[in-house]
């Protein structure tokens, strides 16, 4: 379900970029459903699919991950903290 939303959001955003002038699109997710599936490549695959659906060429400039203070595993976070 999350992938459908990210796909449509990124597709629609890419369509707003003028194809003759080009532009930059920064897209992010903090959803574990998107970042932990398929060896961490699922979100990138979703964005690539959105570019294809939008009829746009995509050049990946950078990938990043969660900040060191970001909880990676909800089970490691103390209850009620």
PDB file of N, CA, C and O in Angstrom:
ATOM      1  N   UNK A   1       0.819  -1.190   0.000  1.00  0.00           N
ATOM      2  CA  UNK A   1       0.000   0.000   0.000  1.00  0.00           C
ATOM      3  C   UNK A   1       0.865   1.257   0.000  1.00  0.00           C
ATOM      4  O   UNK A   1       0.579   2.211  -0.724  1.00  0.00           O
ATOM      5  N   UNK A   2       1.918   1.259   0.808  1.00  0.00           N
ATOM      6  CA  UNK A   2       2.809   2.419   0.851  1.00  0.00           C
ATOM      7  C   UNK A   2       3.474   2.641  -0.506  1.00  0.00           C
ATOM      8  O   UNK A   2       3.655   3.779  -0.939  1.00  0.00           O
ATOM      9  N   UNK A   3       3.835   1.543  -1.170  1.00  0.00           N
ATOM     10  CA  UNK A   3       4.525   1.699  -2.454  1.00  0.00           C
ATOM     11  C   UNK A   3       3.634   2.372  -3.495  1.00  0.00           C
ATOM     12  O   UNK A   3       4.129   3.145  -4.315  1.00  0.00           O
ATOM     13  N   UNK A   4       2.336   2.095  -3.477  1.00  0.00           N
ATOM     14  CA  UNK A   4       1.422   2.745  -4.426  1.00  0.00           C
ATOM     15  C   UNK A   4       1.379   4.250  -4.185  1.00  0.00           C
ATOM     16  O   UNK A   4       1.371   5.037  -5.132  1.00  0.00           O
ATOM     17  N   UNK A   5       1.352   4.641  -2.925  1.00  0.00           N
ATOM     18  CA  UNK A   5       1.311   6.074  -2.590  1.00  0.00           C
ATOM     19  C   UNK A   5       2.618   6.759  -2.979  1.00  0.00           C
ATOM     20  O   UNK A   5       2.603   7.842  -3.564  1.00  0.00           O
ATOM     21  N   UNK A   6       3.742   6.133  -2.656  1.00  0.00           N
ATOM     22  CA  UNK A   6       5.039   6.718  -3.023  1.00  0.00           C
ATOM     23  C   UNK A   6       5.201   6.768  -4.543  1.00  0.00           C
ATOM     24  O   UNK A   6       5.761   7.722  -5.082  1.00  0.00           O
ATOM     25  N   UNK A   7       4.716   5.751  -5.217  1.00  0.00           N
ATOM     26  CA  UNK A   7       4.787   5.728  -6.675  1.00  0.00           C
ATOM     27  C   UNK A   7       4.003   6.900  -7.260  1.00  0.00           C
ATOM     28  O   UNK A   7       4.532   7.649  -8.082  1.00  0.00           O
ATOM     29  N   UNK A   8       2.756   7.064  -6.848  1.00  0.00           N
ATOM     30  CA  UNK A   8       1.927   8.131  -7.422  1.00  0.00           C
ATOM     31  C   UNK A   8       2.434   9.510  -7.016  1.00  0.00           C
ATOM     32  O   UNK A   8       2.409  10.435  -7.827  1.00  0.00           O
ATOM     33  N   UNK A   9       2.885   9.662  -5.795  1.00  0.00           N
ATOM     34  CA  UNK A   9       3.423  10.947  -5.345  1.00  0.00           C
ATOM     35  C   UNK A   9       4.641  11.350  -6.181  1.00  0.00           C
ATOM     36  O   UNK A   9       4.725  12.484  -6.650  1.00  0.00           O
ATOM     37  N   UNK A  10       5.578  10.426  -6.364  1.00  0.00           N
ATOM     38  CA  UNK A  10       6.787  10.730  -7.130  1.00  0.00           C
ATOM     39  C   UNK A  10       6.486  10.898  -8.618  1.00  0.00           C
ATOM     40  O   UNK A  10       7.058  11.773  -9.268  1.00  0.00           O
ATOM     41  N   UNK A  11       5.600  10.073  -9.161  1.00  0.00           N
ATOM     42  CA  UNK A  11       5.205  10.218 -10.564  1.00  0.00           C
ATOM     43  C   UNK A  11       4.616  11.600 -10.817  1.00  0.00           C
ATOM     44  O   UNK A  11       4.998  12.277 -11.772  1.00  0.00           O
ATOM     45  N   UNK A  12       3.695  12.013  -9.969  1.00  0.00           N
ATOM     46  CA  UNK A  12       3.051  13.313 -10.149  1.00  0.00           C
ATOM     47  C   UNK A  12       4.040  14.462  -9.972  1.00  0.00           C
ATOM     48  O   UNK A  12       3.966  15.460 -10.688  1.00  0.00           O
ATOM     49  N   UNK A  13       4.957  14.328  -9.028  1.00  0.00           N
ATOM     50  CA  UNK A  13       5.976  15.365  -8.826  1.00  0.00           C
ATOM     51  C   UNK A  13       6.890  15.467 -10.043  1.00  0.00           C
ATOM     52  O   UNK A  13       7.253  16.570 -10.453  1.00  0.00           O
ATOM     53  N   UNK A  14       7.266  14.326 -10.623  1.00  0.00           N
ATOM     54  CA  UNK A  14       8.126  14.335 -11.806  1.00  0.00           C
ATOM     55  C   UNK A  14       7.436  14.984 -13.002  1.00  0.00           C
ATOM     56  O   UNK A  14       8.082  15.642 -13.817  1.00  0.00           O
ATOM     57  N   UNK A  15       6.129  14.796 -13.101  1.00  0.00           N
ATOM     58  CA  UNK A  15       5.384  15.406 -14.198  1.00  0.00           C
ATOM     59  C   UNK A  15       5.350  16.926 -14.104  1.00  0.00           C
ATOM     60  O   UNK A  15       5.139  17.603 -15.110  1.00  0.00           O
ATOM     61  N   UNK A  16       5.555  17.468 -12.903  1.00  0.00           N
ATOM     62  CA  UNK A  16       5.559  18.922 -12.719  1.00  0.00           C
ATOM     63  C   UNK A  16       6.864  19.573 -13.163  1.00  0.00           C
ATOM     64  O   UNK A  16       6.916  20.785 -13.373  1.00  0.00           O
ATOM     65  N   UNK A  17       7.906  18.781 -13.304  1.00  0.00           N
ATOM     66  CA  UNK A  17       9.201  19.309 -13.731  1.00  0.00           C
ATOM     67  C   UNK A  17       9.184  19.506 -15.241  1.00  0.00           C
ATOM     68  O   UNK A  17       8.828  18.595 -15.988  1.00  0.00           O
ATOM     69  N   UNK A  18       9.567  20.685 -15.684  1.00  0.00           N
ATOM     70  CA  UNK A  18       9.588  21.012 -17.114  1.00  0.00           C
ATOM     71  C   UNK A  18      10.573  20.087 -17.824  1.00  0.00           C
ATOM     72  O   UNK A  18      11.763  20.113 -17.508  1.00  0.00           O
ATOM     73  N   UNK A  19      10.115  19.274 -18.769  1.00  0.00           N
ATOM     74  CA  UNK A  19      11.008  18.310 -19.417  1.00  0.00           C
ATOM     75  C   UNK A  19      12.099  18.957 -20.268  1.00  0.00           C
ATOM     76  O   UNK A  19      13.151  18.352 -20.471  1.00  0.00           O
ATOM     77  N   UNK A  20      11.875  20.164 -20.766  1.00  0.00           N
ATOM     78  CA  UNK A  20      12.893  20.819 -21.588  1.00  0.00           C
ATOM     79  C   UNK A  20      13.970  21.475 -20.731  1.00  0.00           C
ATOM     80  O   UNK A  20      15.146  21.465 -21.093  1.00  0.00           O
ATOM     81  N   UNK A  21      13.569  22.043 -19.597  1.00  0.00           N
ATOM     82  CA  UNK A  21      14.533  22.711 -18.723  1.00  0.00           C
ATOM     83  C   UNK A  21      15.156  21.768 -17.706  1.00  0.00           C
ATOM     84  O   UNK A  21      16.264  22.001 -17.222  1.00  0.00           O
ATOM     85  N   UNK A  22      14.438  20.712 -17.391  1.00  0.00           N
ATOM     86  CA  UNK A  22      14.935  19.785 -16.381  1.00  0.00           C
ATOM     87  C   UNK A  22      14.734  20.343 -14.986  1.00  0.00           C
ATOM     88  O   UNK A  22      14.150  21.412 -14.812  1.00  0.00           O
ATOM     89  N   UNK A  23      15.204  19.639 -14.029  1.00  0.00           N
ATOM     90  CA  UNK A  23      15.072  20.072 -12.647  1.00  0.00           C
ATOM     91  C   UNK A  23      15.522  18.985 -11.704  1.00  0.00           C
ATOM     92  O   UNK A  23      15.965  17.914 -12.118  1.00  0.00           O
ATOM     93  N   UNK A  24      15.398  19.282 -10.430  1.00  0.00           N
ATOM     94  CA  UNK A  24      15.786  18.328  -9.391  1.00  0.00           C
ATOM     95  C   UNK A  24      14.562  17.945  -8.573  1.00  0.00           C
ATOM     96  O   UNK A  24      13.693  18.772  -8.300  1.00  0.00           O
ATOM     97  N   UNK A  25      14.513  16.717  -8.199  1.00  0.00           N
ATOM     98  CA  UNK A  25      13.477  16.218  -7.312  1.00  0.00           C
ATOM     99  C   UNK A  25      14.168  15.506  -6.167  1.00  0.00           C
ATOM    100  O   UNK A  25      14.914  14.548  -6.371  1.00  0.00           O
ATOM    101  N   UNK A  26      13.912  15.984  -4.969  1.00  0.00           N
ATOM    102  CA  UNK A  26      14.428  15.294  -3.783  1.00  0.00           C
ATOM    103  C   UNK A  26      13.259  14.528  -3.180  1.00  0.00           C
ATOM    104  O   UNK A  26      12.220  15.115  -2.877  1.00  0.00           O
ATOM    105  N   UNK A  27      13.421  13.253  -3.010  1.00  0.00           N
ATOM    106  CA  UNK A  27      12.368  12.437  -2.434  1.00  0.00           C
ATOM    107  C   UNK A  27      12.937  11.613  -1.294  1.00  0.00           C
ATOM    108  O   UNK A  27      14.076  11.150  -1.350  1.00  0.00           O
ATOM    109  N   UNK A  28      12.137  11.441  -0.270  1.00  0.00           N
ATOM    110  CA  UNK A  28      12.597  10.744   0.935  1.00  0.00           C
ATOM    111  C   UNK A  28      11.490   9.858   1.485  1.00  0.00           C
ATOM    112  O   UNK A  28      10.312  10.031   1.170  1.00  0.00           O
ATOM    113  N   UNK A  29      11.891   8.923   2.298  1.00  0.00           N
ATOM    114  CA  UNK A  29      10.945   8.113   3.057  1.00  0.00           C
ATOM    115  C   UNK A  29      11.600   7.710   4.368  1.00  0.00           C
ATOM    116  O   UNK A  29      12.813   7.517   4.442  1.00  0.00           O
ATOM    117  N   UNK A  30      10.794   7.589   5.377  1.00  0.00           N
ATOM    118  CA  UNK A  30      11.284   7.022   6.640  1.00  0.00           C
ATOM    119  C   UNK A  30      10.492   5.769   6.979  1.00  0.00           C
ATOM    120  O   UNK A  30      10.519   5.287   8.112  1.00  0.00           O
ATOM    121  N   UNK A  31       9.791   5.254   5.986  1.00  0.00           N
ATOM    122  CA  UNK A  31       8.964   4.074   6.170  1.00  0.00           C
ATOM    123  C   UNK A  31       9.817   2.814   6.116  1.00  0.00           C
ATOM    124  O   UNK A  31      10.482   2.547   5.115  1.00  0.00           O
ATOM    125  N   UNK A  32       9.792   2.060   7.174  1.00  0.00           N
ATOM    126  CA  UNK A  32      10.506   0.795   7.189  1.00  0.00           C
ATOM    127  C   UNK A  32       9.992  -0.158   6.123  1.00  0.00           C
ATOM    128  O   UNK A  32      10.740  -0.987   5.603  1.00  0.00           O
ATOM    129  N   UNK A  33       8.701  -0.033   5.800  1.00  0.00           N
ATOM    130  CA  UNK A  33       8.124  -0.878   4.750  1.00  0.00           C
ATOM    131  C   UNK A  33       8.791  -0.621   3.410  1.00  0.00           C
ATOM    132  O   UNK A  33       8.834  -1.510   2.560  1.00  0.00           O
ATOM    133  N   UNK A  34       9.306   0.568   3.213  1.00  0.00           N
ATOM    134  CA  UNK A  34       9.946   0.923   1.941  1.00  0.00           C
ATOM    135  C   UNK A  34      11.459   0.743   1.983  1.00  0.00           C
ATOM    136  O   UNK A  34      12.070   0.434   0.960  1.00  0.00           O
ATOM    137  N   UNK A  35      12.067   0.931   3.138  1.00  0.00           N
ATOM    138  CA  UNK A  35      13.531   0.933   3.196  1.00  0.00           C
ATOM    139  C   UNK A  35      14.143  -0.403   3.592  1.00  0.00           C
ATOM    140  O   UNK A  35      15.330  -0.628   3.354  1.00  0.00           O
ATOM    141  N   UNK A  36      13.360  -1.290   4.188  1.00  0.00           N
ATOM    142  CA  UNK A  36      13.931  -2.551   4.655  1.00  0.00           C
ATOM    143  C   UNK A  36      13.640  -3.723   3.724  1.00  0.00           C
ATOM    144  O   UNK A  36      14.233  -4.793   3.861  1.00  0.00           O
ATOM    145  N   UNK A  37      12.738  -3.522   2.791  1.00  0.00           N
ATOM    146  CA  UNK A  37      12.371  -4.599   1.872  1.00  0.00           C
ATOM    147  C   UNK A  37      13.359  -4.674   0.704  1.00  0.00           C
ATOM    148  O   UNK A  37      13.878  -3.652   0.254  1.00  0.00           O
ATOM    149  N   UNK A  38      13.608  -5.868   0.229  1.00  0.00           N
ATOM    150  CA  UNK A  38      14.450  -6.098  -0.951  1.00  0.00           C
ATOM    151  C   UNK A  38      15.859  -5.529  -0.778  1.00  0.00           C
ATOM    152  O   UNK A  38      16.399  -4.885  -1.678  1.00  0.00           O
ATOM    153  N   UNK A  39      16.429  -5.775   0.374  1.00  0.00           N
ATOM    154  CA  UNK A  39      17.801  -5.331   0.621  1.00  0.00           C
ATOM    155  C   UNK A  39      17.965  -3.822   0.623  1.00  0.00           C
ATOM    156  O   UNK A  39      19.050  -3.314   0.338  1.00  0.00           O
ATOM    157  N   UNK A  40      16.909  -3.108   0.939  1.00  0.00           N
ATOM    158  CA  UNK A  40      16.975  -1.656   0.983  1.00  0.00           C
ATOM    159  C   UNK A  40      16.769  -0.982  -0.362  1.00  0.00           C
ATOM    160  O   UNK A  40      16.881   0.240  -0.464  1.00  0.00           O
ATOM    161  N   UNK A  41      16.470  -1.756  -1.393  1.00  0.00           N
ATOM    162  CA  UNK A  41      16.324  -1.211  -2.745  1.00  0.00           C
ATOM    163  C   UNK A  41      14.879  -0.933  -3.148  1.00  0.00           C
ATOM    164  O   UNK A  41      14.638  -0.384  -4.222  1.00  0.00           O
ATOM    165  N   UNK A  42      13.935  -1.295  -2.323  1.00  0.00           N
ATOM    166  CA  UNK A  42      12.533  -1.207  -2.700  1.00  0.00           C
ATOM    167  C   UNK A  42      12.085   0.230  -2.977  1.00  0.00           C
ATOM    168  O   UNK A  42      11.361   0.477  -3.941  1.00  0.00           O
ATOM    169  N   UNK A  43      12.506   1.169  -2.144  1.00  0.00           N
ATOM    170  CA  UNK A  43      12.119   2.557  -2.377  1.00  0.00           C
ATOM    171  C   UNK A  43      12.698   3.067  -3.693  1.00  0.00           C
ATOM    172  O   UNK A  43      12.007   3.746  -4.452  1.00  0.00           O
ATOM    173  N   UNK A  44      13.952   2.746  -3.966  1.00  0.00           N
ATOM    174  CA  UNK A  44      14.574   3.175  -5.226  1.00  0.00           C
ATOM    175  C   UNK A  44      13.863   2.559  -6.420  1.00  0.00           C
ATOM    176  O   UNK A  44      13.671   3.228  -7.435  1.00  0.00           O
ATOM    177  N   UNK A  45      13.470   1.300  -6.315  1.00  0.00           N
ATOM    178  CA  UNK A  45      12.729   0.654  -7.399  1.00  0.00           C
ATOM    179  C   UNK A  45      11.375   1.327  -7.618  1.00  0.00           C
ATOM    180  O   UNK A  45      10.914   1.460  -8.751  1.00  0.00           O
ATOM    181  N   UNK A  46      10.751   1.745  -6.533  1.00  0.00           N
ATOM    182  CA  UNK A  46       9.462   2.442  -6.630  1.00  0.00           C
ATOM    183  C   UNK A  46       9.628   3.779  -7.340  1.00  0.00           C
ATOM    184  O   UNK A  46       8.804   4.141  -8.180  1.00  0.00           O
ATOM    185  N   UNK A  47      10.686   4.516  -7.011  1.00  0.00           N
ATOM    186  CA  UNK A  47      10.943   5.808  -7.652  1.00  0.00           C
ATOM    187  C   UNK A  47      11.281   5.607  -9.132  1.00  0.00           C
ATOM    188  O   UNK A  47      10.840   6.383  -9.980  1.00  0.00           O
ATOM    189  N   UNK A  48      12.052   4.582  -9.439  1.00  0.00           N
ATOM    190  CA  UNK A  48      12.364   4.289 -10.847  1.00  0.00           C
ATOM    191  C   UNK A  48      11.096   3.966 -11.626  1.00  0.00           C
ATOM    192  O   UNK A  48      10.936   4.405 -12.765  1.00  0.00           O
ATOM    193  N   UNK A  49      10.196   3.201 -11.018  1.00  0.00           N
ATOM    194  CA  UNK A  49       8.923   2.885 -11.662  1.00  0.00           C
ATOM    195  C   UNK A  49       8.079   4.131 -11.880  1.00  0.00           C
ATOM    196  O   UNK A  49       7.388   4.251 -12.891  1.00  0.00           O
ATOM    197  N   UNK A  50       8.135   5.053 -10.936  1.00  0.00           N
ATOM    198  CA  UNK A  50       7.406   6.318 -11.068  1.00  0.00           C
ATOM    199  C   UNK A  50       7.956   7.140 -12.226  1.00  0.00           C
ATOM    200  O   UNK A  50       7.192   7.767 -12.959  1.00  0.00           O
ATOM    201  N   UNK A  51       9.270   7.143 -12.395  1.00  0.00           N
ATOM    202  CA  UNK A  51       9.883   7.871 -13.510  1.00  0.00           C
ATOM    203  C   UNK A  51       9.457   7.272 -14.844  1.00  0.00           C
ATOM    204  O   UNK A  51       9.181   8.000 -15.798  1.00  0.00           O
ATOM    205  N   UNK A  52       9.404   5.966 -14.909  1.00  0.00           N
ATOM    206  CA  UNK A  52       8.960   5.295 -16.126  1.00  0.00           C
ATOM    207  C   UNK A  52       7.503   5.659 -16.433  1.00  0.00           C
ATOM    208  O   UNK A  52       7.158   5.959 -17.576  1.00  0.00           O
ATOM    209  N   UNK A  53       6.660   5.630 -15.408  1.00  0.00           N
ATOM    210  CA  UNK A  53       5.249   5.969 -15.583  1.00  0.00           C
ATOM    211  C   UNK A  53       5.060   7.430 -15.989  1.00  0.00           C
ATOM    212  O   UNK A  53       4.119   7.764 -16.709  1.00  0.00           O
ATOM    213  N   UNK A  54       5.961   8.300 -15.523  1.00  0.00           N
ATOM    214  CA  UNK A  54       5.881   9.722 -15.855  1.00  0.00           C
ATOM    215  C   UNK A  54       6.525  10.020 -17.204  1.00  0.00           C
ATOM    216  O   UNK A  54       6.397  11.127 -17.725  1.00  0.00           O
ATOM    217  N   UNK A  55       7.214   9.036 -17.766  1.00  0.00           N
ATOM    218  CA  UNK A  55       7.908   9.247 -19.031  1.00  0.00           C
ATOM    219  C   UNK A  55       9.122  10.140 -18.890  1.00  0.00           C
ATOM    220  O   UNK A  55       9.458  10.905 -19.794  1.00  0.00           O
ATOM    221  N   UNK A  56       9.779  10.035 -17.737  1.00  0.00           N
ATOM    222  CA  UNK A  56      10.936  10.888 -17.458  1.00  0.00           C
ATOM    223  C   UNK A  56      12.179  10.051 -17.241  1.00  0.00           C
ATOM    224  O   UNK A  56      12.127   8.914 -16.770  1.00  0.00           O
ATOM    225  N   UNK A  57      13.299  10.656 -17.601  1.00  0.00           N
ATOM    226  CA  UNK A  57      14.603  10.035 -17.340  1.00  0.00           C
ATOM    227  C   UNK A  57      15.013  10.393 -15.924  1.00  0.00           C
ATOM    228  O   UNK A  57      14.783  11.514 -15.469  1.00  0.00           O
ATOM    229  N   UNK A  58      15.609   9.458 -15.242  1.00  0.00           N
ATOM    230  CA  UNK A  58      15.977   9.646 -13.847  1.00  0.00           C
ATOM    231  C   UNK A  58      17.476   9.452 -13.687  1.00  0.00           C
ATOM    232  O   UNK A  58      18.039   8.467 -14.163  1.00  0.00           O
ATOM    233  N   UNK A  59      18.111  10.387 -13.021  1.00  0.00           N
ATOM    234  CA  UNK A  59      19.515  10.265 -12.670  1.00  0.00           C
ATOM    235  C   UNK A  59      19.619  10.352 -11.155  1.00  0.00           C
ATOM    236  O   UNK A  59      19.257  11.371 -10.566  1.00  0.00           O
ATOM    237  N   UNK A  60      20.102   9.313 -10.532  1.00  0.00           N
ATOM    238  CA  UNK A  60      20.241   9.275  -9.085  1.00  0.00           C
ATOM    239  C   UNK A  60      21.525  10.001  -8.698  1.00  0.00           C
ATOM    240  O   UNK A  60      22.612   9.619  -9.130  1.00  0.00           O
ATOM    241  N   UNK A  61      21.400  11.041  -7.888  1.00  0.00           N
ATOM    242  CA  UNK A  61      22.569  11.798  -7.463  1.00  0.00           C
ATOM    243  C   UNK A  61      23.132  11.303  -6.141  1.00  0.00           C
ATOM    244  O   UNK A  61      24.346  11.312  -5.936  1.00  0.00           O
ATOM    245  N   UNK A  62      22.252  10.872  -5.244  1.00  0.00           N
ATOM    246  CA  UNK A  62      22.729  10.462  -3.927  1.00  0.00           C
ATOM    247  C   UNK A  62      21.675   9.629  -3.221  1.00  0.00           C
ATOM    248  O   UNK A  62      20.476   9.845  -3.395  1.00  0.00           O
ATOM    249  N   UNK A  63      22.128   8.690  -2.434  1.00  0.00           N
ATOM    250  CA  UNK A  63      21.252   7.990  -1.503  1.00  0.00           C
ATOM    251  C   UNK A  63      21.822   8.184  -0.110  1.00  0.00           C
ATOM    252  O   UNK A  63      23.022   8.398   0.062  1.00  0.00           O
ATOM    253  N   UNK A  64      20.973   8.108   0.852  1.00  0.00           N
ATOM    254  CA  UNK A  64      21.392   8.296   2.232  1.00  0.00           C
ATOM    255  C   UNK A  64      20.572   7.369   3.102  1.00  0.00           C
ATOM    256  O   UNK A  64      19.694   6.659   2.612  1.00  0.00           O
ATOM    257  N   UNK A  65      20.849   7.375   4.352  1.00  0.00           N
ATOM    258  CA  UNK A  65      20.107   6.535   5.277  1.00  0.00           C
ATOM    259  C   UNK A  65      19.671   7.333   6.484  1.00  0.00           C
ATOM    260  O   UNK A  65      19.795   8.558   6.520  1.00  0.00           O
ATOM    261  N   UNK A  66      19.167   6.632   7.456  1.00  0.00           N
ATOM    262  CA  UNK A  66      18.684   7.274   8.668  1.00  0.00           C
ATOM    263  C   UNK A  66      19.855   7.853   9.457  1.00  0.00           C
ATOM    264  O   UNK A  66      20.979   7.354   9.400  1.00  0.00           O
ATOM    265  N   UNK A  67      19.559   8.911  10.187  1.00  0.00           N
ATOM    266  CA  UNK A  67      20.561   9.513  11.072  1.00  0.00           C
ATOM    267  C   UNK A  67      20.896   8.528  12.193  1.00  0.00           C
ATOM    268  O   UNK A  67      20.077   7.671  12.527  1.00  0.00           O
ATOM    269  N   UNK A  68      22.085   8.643  12.773  1.00  0.00           N
ATOM    270  CA  UNK A  68      22.472   7.705  13.830  1.00  0.00           C
ATOM    271  C   UNK A  68      21.494   7.671  15.013  1.00  0.00           C
ATOM    272  O   UNK A  68      21.374   6.653  15.695  1.00  0.00           O
ATOM    273  N   UNK A  69      20.803   8.783  15.249  1.00  0.00           N
ATOM    274  CA  UNK A  69      19.872   8.827  16.379  1.00  0.00           C
ATOM    275  C   UNK A  69      18.499   8.242  16.024  1.00  0.00           C
ATOM    276  O   UNK A  69      17.635   8.135  16.894  1.00  0.00           O
ATOM    277  N   UNK A  70      18.294   7.868  14.779  1.00  0.00           N
ATOM    278  CA  UNK A  70      17.003   7.334  14.338  1.00  0.00           C
ATOM    279  C   UNK A  70      16.886   5.879  14.757  1.00  0.00           C
ATOM    280  O   UNK A  70      17.783   5.074  14.508  1.00  0.00           O
ATOM    281  N   UNK A  71      15.771   5.551  15.395  1.00  0.00           N
ATOM    282  CA  UNK A  71      15.550   4.179  15.848  1.00  0.00           C
ATOM    283  C   UNK A  71      15.372   3.276  14.636  1.00  0.00           C
ATOM    284  O   UNK A  71      14.478   3.504  13.820  1.00  0.00           O
ATOM    285  N   UNK A  72      16.200   2.271  14.511  1.00  0.00           N
ATOM    286  CA  UNK A  72      16.129   1.332  13.399  1.00  0.00           C
ATOM    287  C   UNK A  72      15.164   0.192  13.678  1.00  0.00           C
ATOM    288  O   UNK A  72      14.482  -0.294  12.775  1.00  0.00           O
ATOM    289  N   UNK A  73      15.111  -0.228  14.927  1.00  0.00           N
ATOM    290  CA  UNK A  73      14.280  -1.363  15.307  1.00  0.00           C
ATOM    291  C   UNK A  73      13.335  -0.924  16.412  1.00  0.00           C
ATOM    292  O   UNK A  73      13.774  -0.674  17.534  1.00  0.00           O
ATOM    293  N   UNK A  74      12.038  -0.824  16.114  1.00  0.00           N
ATOM    294  CA  UNK A  74      11.090  -0.372  17.136  1.00  0.00           C
ATOM    295  C   UNK A  74      11.141  -1.201  18.418  1.00  0.00           C
ATOM    296  O   UNK A  74      10.816  -0.683  19.486  1.00  0.00           O
ATOM    297  N   UNK A  75      11.535  -2.462  18.344  1.00  0.00           N
ATOM    298  CA  UNK A  75      11.604  -3.305  19.527  1.00  0.00           C
ATOM    299  C   UNK A  75      12.699  -2.827  20.480  1.00  0.00           C
ATOM    300  O   UNK A  75      12.656  -3.119  21.675  1.00  0.00           O
ATOM    301  N   UNK A  76      13.680  -2.091  19.950  1.00  0.00           N
ATOM    302  CA  UNK A  76      14.768  -1.620  20.816  1.00  0.00           C
ATOM    303  C   UNK A  76      14.426  -0.308  21.507  1.00  0.00           C
ATOM    304  O   UNK A  76      15.188   0.178  22.343  1.00  0.00           O
ATOM    305  N   UNK A  77      13.276   0.264  21.154  1.00  0.00           N
ATOM    306  CA  UNK A  77      12.862   1.539  21.748  1.00  0.00           C
ATOM    307  C   UNK A  77      12.080   1.258  23.018  1.00  0.00           C
ATOM    308  O   UNK A  77      11.124   0.484  22.984  1.00  0.00           O
ATOM    309  N   UNK A  78      12.462   1.868  24.147  1.00  0.00           N
ATOM    310  CA  UNK A  78      11.762   1.590  25.395  1.00  0.00           C
ATOM    311  C   UNK A  78      10.280   1.969  25.340  1.00  0.00           C
ATOM    312  O   UNK A  78       9.922   2.996  24.762  1.00  0.00           O
ATOM    313  N   UNK A  79       9.444   1.165  25.923  1.00  0.00           N
ATOM    314  CA  UNK A  79       8.003   1.434  25.960  1.00  0.00           C
ATOM    315  C   UNK A  79       7.726   2.733  26.707  1.00  0.00           C
ATOM    316  O   UNK A  79       8.339   3.014  27.737  1.00  0.00           O
ATOM    317  N   UNK A  80       6.806   3.510  26.179  1.00  0.00           N
ATOM    318  CA  UNK A  80       6.365   4.770  26.790  1.00  0.00           C
ATOM    319  C   UNK A  80       7.473   5.813  26.891  1.00  0.00           C
ATOM    320  O   UNK A  80       7.355   6.746  27.686  1.00  0.00           O
ATOM    321  N   UNK A  81       8.521   5.688  26.130  1.00  0.00           N
ATOM    322  CA  UNK A  81       9.618   6.673  26.208  1.00  0.00           C
ATOM    323  C   UNK A  81       9.394   7.787  25.212  1.00  0.00           C
ATOM    324  O   UNK A  81      10.205   8.710  25.125  1.00  0.00           O
TER     325      UNK A  81
END
